[in-house]
Amino acid sequence: MVEPLTRAREGGLFTAGQDRDIWRYLTAFPNACESPARFHRWMEEAIAATDEGTQVSWAILERSSGTAIGSTRYLALRPEHRGLEIG
């Protein structure tokens, strides 16, 4: 299940994102799992990009419990071509 990314999910996503391999290919923001402060900066950037309309950020939830288990984004929004990237 997905829902728009909000600050309310930050603690759960930080916990879910403790495996460094998750961050391996995120060259724009590597190792966000290093500390709660670094993860908070990652969250704020994701939310700001959504607010600006340049990306759309989502939290992924476990259906049975509602626990945040990951996130994803729509990137490189190109409405004129009905295109985007999923990250």
N, C-alpha and C positions, 0 to 999 in steps of 0.2 A: 504494500500500500504506500502511496506517496502523498505528501502534503507540502505546501509551500514552506520553505526553510524559515524558521523563526528563532529568535534568541532563546526561547523556551526549550529548545532541543539541544542547546549547546553542551550541557553536561553529559547527556546520553551519547551524543555523537563523539565527544572527546573520548569517552570510555570505549566506544565501538572502534575508534580509529587508532588504537594503540599499537597495532602491528605496523612496523616501519615499511614493510613491503607495500602497503596500501599507498604510501606517498612516493614511492620510487619514481614514478613517471610524471609527477606533478612538478615540473621544473620551475614553474612560476611561483610556487610556494612549497618548497620541499620541507619535509620533516615537521609538519604542523603539529605532530603528536609530541614533540619534545617537551612542551610545557603547556599548562592551561593558558598562560598569557599569549603564547605563540598561536595556539589554536583559536583563541579569541580574535586575534588579528585576522586569521583566515576567515572566520565566521563573519566578521564585520565587512571584510572585502566582498564576500559572496552576497551578503545582504545589500550592501551599497550598489553593487553591479545590478542586482535585481531592481532596486529602487530607481536607478538611472535608466533602466530599460535596455541595457546592453547584454544582459544575461537573465536567465530565470533559474533560480536555485530551488532545489527540492530536498526534503528529508525523506528517507526511505524507512518505513516502519514495519516491524514484524506484525502481521495481521492479528495473530492471536493475543498478543500482549500490548500492542501499541508502542512497544519499545523502539527507540531510534536505533537503527542498525547500520545506517549509511546515508550517503547523499549523492546527488547527481545534479548536473546543470545542463541547460540548453545554452549553447554558446554560439557566437558568430551569427546572430539572428539576421536573416536576410528576407524580410517579409515580401520585398519586391520579387523575389524568386521562390517564395514559399519554402525557404530552406533554413537549416540550422545544423549545428553540430551537437552531439550529445557527449558529455564528458563526465 
